[in-house]
């Protein structure tokens, strides 16, 4: 939240300057509900593969004892890390403040907020008879779930234009810069019905490491259509596309394609 306040203070002079461009400028405030669809490349962090974070955690004596107990006392080893960590699609929230000037141009400052979860399956090799075929000596493979959760927020500054038609319909186009913040909230695994919280850092013994909020940058494009209801109230359907760098815990960094279809209202003041 501190980053949001700092950025607002930085961008405020830009917005105020835009307001002075024309005496007919209008202030508009909007609120939107979205459906956040993210690329999956950075979900790899939650597999625990970084510096063998998952393996090192399972080798802690007490954790190893608990897992072995859940597996009916049989010895085990990590057979394969999760290969296809994927984010869920999630509901998101957006606030937008705009200054309209000139011929339906606007400069806008937007804030998006979403919580994402990533999940997949990894495999343990267990030293017991294969239950699917008791006559074989092949080791039994136990599938286990691994998951993670992160919060993301985006602050976007852009320039847009509304194309207004008769009967109160209009089309919106907008483009600008994205600044995002990512914070890892949890990383868990579930083995034989028991859940474990992985350390979020490569030092498996450092369970109390302070949370890290990482920053990335990119660009965005928005297109939408709206209907001017009355008294400066607009109903709007739009889709935002982002190409932006996402940094998860300073471990996995990649540029993601993000789509956010959304619906909401805005009001002129």
Secondary structure, 3 states (H helix, E strand, C coil): CHHHHHHHHHHHHHHHHHHCCCCCCEEEEEEEEEEEEECCHHHHHHHCCHHHHHHHHHCCHHHHHHHHHHCCCCCEEEEECCCCCEECCEEEEEEEEEEEECCCEEEEEEEEEEEEEEEEEEEEEEEEECCCCCCCCCEEEEEEEEEEEEEEEEEEEEEEEEEECHHHEEEEEEEEEEEEEEEEEEEEEEECCEEEECCCCCCCCCCCCCCCEEEEEEEEEEEEEEEEEECCEEEEEEEEEEEEEEEECCCEEEEEEEEEEEEEEEEEC
